[in-house]
Amino acid sequence: MTTIIPDFDSYHCLEDHHYDKFETSISDPIPEWIKLLNMKTIIVPTDFSTVALNATEYAVALAEKLNAKIVLFHAYPLPLAFSEVPVPPQVFNTLQKDAEDFMQQAKTDLEAYSKGSIPIETAIFPGGLLTNLQQYCDKTRPYAIVMSSHGNTGFEKLLLGSETSAAVTHLSWPLIVIPKGAKFKSPENIALACDFEKVSSTVPVAVIKDLVQTFKAKLFVLHVHADEEQPYQQPVMDGASDLQQMLADLHPSYQFLNRSDIAEAILDFIQKNNIELLIVLPKKYSFLQSLFHKSKSKELAKEAFVPLISFHEK
């Protein structure tokens, strides 16, 4: 199914008197429509490049594990008129037709790759990627967005002003960033990098529990204290205590590191503990902002990075 500039206001729910059409006994197989209603949605932006294809294939494997459907998402740029002469309408029609053709081929290829294991839908919009993606997510409320890092060395390009970097810092929906060339592997070790500030409103406990329990993974909670000369402040300790209660049933391992270079500390921790998925909570004035600051790009680009999932404040 391809969605092109959908009118979400025209959508409506089934009336109560329609429900009797779907009545089943407990012993009957679960109807497909119920399965679809319960499915999570993973949105995968694509520009049809090889790098984007890798992220799409990663998303397929993830969707199979999470019982999710995939929506391939594409936004194509509109031409700009540099004179008083307007852009001919056929130019817009050609752009739309090209986008539809590329998308149909991408969907066909992905259905063959997934062997029909998951539902695959598509959505095409004219205009900028981030604006359209944010609006589409606000309407469809996805489980996550999966994007590729376009750098040659892990997060190099992610940290140097790419669209993926903008997505990490501006999109208000969970975003999973896949390093170039990374293949899906069920994570056995997941790390949450946390500053322990406002944990009740910033830590997505339900999603973290879902990930850890789905993959039967071990959870590490990592805090880096950058000022090695100063003791931990009370709000940090209070936040750590609150988070310990919130995640108690996952039995995470808490790690407190004293390092002035936060990015390097996190990278070292990932390597030494075989972390396969890093959860971050980017927000203003947080120590995690250093992860996305250009001055830290060299440290984080030393070696290939692991998939990262970012969550913003509720």
C-alpha positions in Angstrom: 0.0 0.0 0.0 1.4 3.4 -1.0 0.4 6.5 0.8 0.8 9.8 -1.0 0.0 12.9 1.0 -2.7 11.2 2.9 -5.7 12.9 4.4 -5.6 11.6 7.9 -8.7 13.4 9.0 -10.8 11.2 6.7 -9.8 8.1 8.6 -12.5 6.7 11.0 -12.9 3.7 13.3 -15.3 0.8 13.0 -18.7 1.5 14.5 -19.7 -0.8 17.4 -22.4 -2.5 15.3 -19.7 -3.7 12.9 -17.8 -5.7 15.5 -20.2 -8.7 15.3 -18.7 -9.5 11.9 -15.4 -10.4 13.5 -16.7 -12.5 16.4 -14.6 -15.7 16.9 -14.4 -18.4 19.6 -11.4 -18.7 21.8 -10.3 -21.8 19.9 -10.3 -20.0 16.5 -7.1 -18.7 15.0 -6.5 -15.0 15.7 -7.9 -13.1 12.7 -5.4 -11.2 10.5 -7.1 -7.9 11.2 -6.5 -8.2 14.9 -2.9 -9.1 14.3 -2.5 -6.0 12.2 -4.1 -3.8 14.8 -1.7 -5.1 17.4 1.4 -4.7 15.2 4.0 -2.1 16.0 5.0 0.2 13.1 8.6 0.8 12.1 9.2 3.7 9.7 12.2 3.5 7.4 13.2 6.6 5.5 14.9 5.8 2.2 16.6 7.6 -0.6 17.0 4.3 -2.4 20.8 4.3 -1.9 22.9 1.3 -1.0 23.4 2.7 2.5 19.7 3.2 3.0 19.1 -0.3 1.7 21.3 -1.7 4.5 19.2 0.1 7.1 16.1 -1.2 5.5 17.3 -4.8 5.6 18.2 -4.3 9.3 14.7 -3.0 9.9 13.2 -6.1 8.4 15.1 -8.4 10.8 14.1 -6.1 13.7 10.5 -6.1 12.6 10.4 -9.9 12.5 11.6 -9.9 16.1 9.2 -7.2 17.3 6.1 -8.4 15.4 6.1 -5.1 13.5 5.2 -3.8 10.0 7.5 -1.6 8.0 6.6 1.6 6.2 9.1 2.7 3.6 9.1 6.5 3.7 10.4 8.8 1.0 10.3 12.6 0.6 11.5 14.1 -2.6 12.7 17.7 -2.9 10.7 20.2 -4.9 12.5 22.3 -7.6 13.1 25.9 -6.8 12.3 28.7 -9.4 15.3 31.1 -9.7 13.4 33.5 -11.9 9.9 34.9 -12.4 9.2 32.0 -14.7 7.4 29.3 -12.7 8.5 25.7 -12.8 6.5 23.8 -15.4 3.9 21.4 -13.9 5.3 18.5 -15.9 8.5 18.8 -13.8 6.5 18.1 -10.6 4.7 15.3 -12.3 8.0 13.7 -13.4 9.4 13.9 -9.8 6.3 12.3 -8.4 6.3 9.6 -11.0 10.0 8.8 -10.5 9.5 8.6 -6.8 6.6 6.2 -7.2 8.5 4.0 -9.6 11.6 3.9 -7.3 9.4 3.2 -4.3 7.5 0.4 -6.0 10.7 -1.3 -7.0 12.1 -0.9 -3.5 8.9 -2.4 -2.0 9.0 -5.3 -4.5 12.7 -6.0 -3.7 12.0 -5.8 0.1 9.1 -8.2 -0.1 11.3 -10.7 -1.9 14.1 -10.2 0.6 11.7 -10.7 3.6 9.9 -13.6 1.9 6.6 -12.1 3.0 7.4 -12.4 6.7 6.1 -8.9 7.5 3.7 -6.4 6.1 5.3 -3.6 4.0 3.7 -0.3 3.2 5.0 2.8 1.6 4.5 6.6 2.0 5.7 9.3 -0.4 5.7 13.0 0.2 6.9 16.1 -1.7 9.2 18.4 0.2 11.8 18.2 3.0 12.5 14.9 4.8 12.4 15.9 8.4 9.3 18.1 8.3 7.3 15.4 6.5 8.7 12.6 8.7 7.8 14.4 11.9 4.2 15.1 10.7 3.8 11.6 9.5 5.0 10.2 12.8 2.7 12.5 14.7 -0.2 10.9 12.8 0.8 7.3 12.8 2.6 7.1 16.2 5.3 4.5 15.2 7.3 2.3 17.5 10.5 3.6 16.0 12.2 5.1 13.0 15.1 3.3 11.5 17.7 5.4 9.6 21.2 4.8 8.3 24.3 6.7 9.3 25.9 7.9 6.0 29.4 8.2 7.3 32.4 6.1 6.2 33.5 5.5 9.8 30.7 4.8 12.1 29.1 8.0 13.3 31.5 10.4 11.5 28.8 11.8 9.2 26.1 11.5 11.8 28.1 14.0 13.9 28.9 16.3 11.1 25.6 17.9 10.2 23.9 15.1 8.1 20.2 14.7 8.0 20.6 11.8 10.3 22.2 14.1 12.9 19.3 16.5 12.5 16.9 13.7 13.0 18.6 12.6 16.2 18.4 16.1 17.7 15.0 17.2 16.4 12.7 14.3 15.8 10.5 13.6 18.8 10.0 9.9 18.1 12.3 7.0 18.9 15.1 6.8 16.3 17.3 3.9 15.6 20.5 4.8 13.7 22.3 2.0 11.9 26.0 2.4 11.1 27.1 1.8 7.6 27.4 -1.9 6.8 25.9 -3.1 10.1 23.9 -6.3 10.0 21.2 -7.2 12.4 22.1 -9.3 15.4 19.8 -9.8 18.4 21.6 -7.7 21.0 22.7 -9.6 24.1 24.1 -6.5 25.8 22.2 -3.2 25.7 23.5 0.0 27.4 21.5 3.0 28.5 23.6 6.2 28.8 21.9 8.4 31.3 22.6 11.6 33.2 20.0 10.8 35.8 18.2 14.1 35.3 14.4 14.1 35.2 14.3 10.3 34.8 10.6 10.0 35.2 9.9 12.2 32.1 12.9 11.3 30.0 13.5 7.5 30.4 11.2 5.4 28.2 10.8 2.6 30.7 8.2 0.7 28.7 10.2 0.6 25.5 13.4 -0.3 27.3 11.7 -3.2 29.0 10.2 -4.3 25.7 13.6 -4.3 24.0 15.4 -6.0 26.9 12.7 -8.7 27.4 12.2 -9.3 23.7 15.9 -10.0 23.1 16.5 -11.5 26.5 19.4 -9.1 26.8 21.4 -7.8 29.7 20.9 -4.1 30.5 23.7 -1.8 31.5 23.0 1.7 32.8 26.0 4.0 32.2 26.7 7.4 33.8 29.8 9.4 33.1 30.9 12.0 35.6 32.9 14.5 33.6 34.1 16.7 36.5 36.6 14.3 38.2 37.4 16.8 40.9 33.8 17.3 42.1 31.7 14.8 44.0 28.4 13.6 42.6 25.6 16.1 43.2 22.5 15.0 45.2 20.1 15.4 42.2 22.2 12.9 40.3 22.1 10.4 43.2 18.4 10.9 43.6 17.8 10.3 39.9 19.9 7.1 40.1 17.8 5.9 43.0 14.6 6.6 41.1 15.8 4.9 38.0 16.8 1.9 40.0 13.2 1.5 41.2 11.8 2.1 37.7 14.0 -0.6 36.1 14.1 -3.0 39.1 12.6 -6.0 37.3 15.2 -5.9 34.6 18.1 -6.2 37.1 20.4 -3.9 35.2 24.1 -3.4 36.0 24.9 0.2 37.0 28.3 1.7 35.9 29.6 5.0 37.2 32.6 6.3 35.3 34.8 9.4 36.2 36.1 10.6 32.9 36.6 14.1 31.5 36.1 12.9 27.9 32.5 11.6 27.9 32.4 10.4 24.3 35.6 8.4 24.7 34.4 6.9 28.0 31.2 5.7 26.3 33.0 4.3 23.3 35.5 2.5 25.6 32.6 1.0 27.6 30.9 -0.2 24.5 34.0 -2.0 23.3 35.0 -3.5 26.6 31.5 -4.8 27.4 30.5 -6.0 24.0 27.5 -3.6 23.9 25.4 -4.1 20.7 22.8 -1.4 21.2 23.2 2.0 22.8 20.2 3.9 24.1 20.7 7.7 24.5 18.4 10.5 25.7 19.6 13.6 23.9 18.4 16.8 25.5 19.7 20.3 26.1 22.4 20.9 28.7 22.9 17.1 29.1 26.3 15.5 29.1 25.0 13.4 26.2 25.0 16.5 24.0 28.7 16.0 23.7 28.0 12.9 21.7 26.5 15.0 19.0 28.9 17.9 19.1 31.3 18.3 16.2 34.3 18.5 18.5 33.7 14.9 19.5 33.4 13.4 16.0 37.0 12.2 15.8 36.8 10.3 19.1 33.5 8.6 18.1 34.7 7.9 14.5 37.8 6.1 15.5 36.1 2.7 15.1 32.8 1.5 13.7 30.0 2.3 16.1 27.0 0.1 17.3 23.4 0.8 16.5 22.0 3.6 18.6 18.4 4.4 19.6 17.6 7.9 20.8 14.6 9.0 22.8 13.5 12.6 23.5 11.7 13.9 26.6 8.0 13.0 26.8 
